[in-house]
């Protein structure tokens, strides 16, 4: 996860095969660092990203956890959360996360998907220069990374 303090914007980047453990670790980080919960966010599923190892029912559980995180926060305005999906393999999971969820009631959040960074930037009320910074990650500091390590391969006896 990256953050740009002057834009008050989080950037969540999803690369490769994302696991439930990684998604859960993000939620746990946000629970321990609630200042990031109030920020607008752009989530990007990059080419080659997939969530194939995650059962869709686990996303329901994760959504419930996020609703609990957001419940005690008093928002002055509705938070915006945008998704850009550049990976066909990830689209089914993003659809499942977005479609039919009461994010406004559960998280004081408006959630939408856009085909491009530019359209997401417009909706997030970013200038052209700010949207370019978002695309290039300029000014977005890495806050935390989550990567499940693959299990060690057993050594073969010779």
Protein Blocks (a to p, Z undefined) as FASTA:
>chain_A
ZZdfklopacdddehjddfklmmmmmmmmmmmmmlmmpccdddddehiacklpcfklmmm
mmmmmmmmmmmpccfbdcddddddfbfklmmmmmmmmnopafklmnopacdddfbfklmm
mmnopafklmmmmmnopoiacfbdcdddddddddddZZ
